[in-house]
Amino acid sequence: MEWKGELSAGQEKAARSIVEAIRKKEELLIWAVCGSGKTELLFQGIEFALNKGLRVCIATPRTDVVLELAPRFHQAFQSVRIAALYGGSTDNGTLSPLVISTTHQLLRYKEAFDVIIIDEVDAFPYAIDQTLQYAVKKSRKPQSTRIYLTATPSEQMKRNAENGRLRTIQIPARYHRRPLPEPAFKWCGNWKRYLSREILPFPVKRWLFKHKELQQPVFLFVPSIPALKSAVSLLKKGQFQAEGVHADDPDRNEKVNSFREEKLDVLVATTILERGVTVKKAQVGVLGAESAVFTESALVQMAGRAGRHPQFTEGDVCFFHFGKTASMNAARRHIRNMNKLAKKEKLID
């Protein structure tokens, strides 16, 4: 392993637990807040497994996350053959000591892996697709280690953790020891009607202009593709450098890279970018936060895009709504509770 960084106290505890789980071929849940450095805390365990001649797979529901993770693992394990598997990848069908794969691609494998790490275990589509869950089960050896990573475990996983059926390590703080940004709620009126009249709600527009002046790029999440197209069109007319991305967008990766390189003021996105994407200085707005598609976990994950970078730990998260919902309140409560726990355990400054 080439990585020479230091782990936080929470990361170190989790890293030791992963090594132990691999040694004992056990099941383990790492419940860690967005931005806690889940990738880095895997390194020790993966090094231990590779040195033992074990084959490791990191599985994730989305291509974006594979593309985000692969370069980081190539950098950390420069002498290891690593395969990155996703739709259209040239590595598909490869069996390397370390595999980073979408869960879909695991349908190709049978009893191949000694260690399988499922990143964002609660994410769509894996969480509701039994075929993908079967693919993961089929791809691992009968005696193998299963490690689950997420900031937002399902209610069933929480119950299993609480009653001792699933060993769990919780990390309530980010590695840079600053609190998670708590979302503000801002009423923006009937935003659907505004968009249909080719008007961006004034509170949203004012908030976006503020961050444009501060040269802070904004993720603006919307609940549907029609809303995305309308918002992008209005932003472009309103002097913003803006693009929109959704699951079926063939130019998604190029647009995300432009956003990372600070060529865009606003990246409008559906929930496809709620996880696994880190952009320096990013702020987060959610338009139509009351929409049913925005569950508690989705809102927590979207809020988690802000304040991640060690040099830009302050993040502005705003839920623009036409009426508060239980999911919105639950998401804010979830974030506040994690900050309280981190403070109690002296994991934040």
LINWOPE-V539357 format. One record per helix or strand. SS is the DSSP state (hx for helix, st for strand). FROM is the first residue (numbers start at 1). TO is the last residue. If there is no record, write none. Layout:
ss = [SS	SS]
from = [FROM	FROM]
to = [TO	TO]
This chain:
ss = [hx	st	hx	hx	st	hx	st	st	hx	st	hx	hx	st	hx	st	st	hx	hx	st	hx	st	hx	st	hx	st	hx	st	st	st	hx]
from = [9	27	38	43	56	63	82	98	103	113	126	130	140	155	168	184	191	202	218	225	242	252	266	271	283	296	309	312	317	326]
to = [24	32	41	51	60	76	85	102	108	119	128	139	150	162	171	187	196	213	221	237	245	260	269	273	287	303	309	312	321	344]
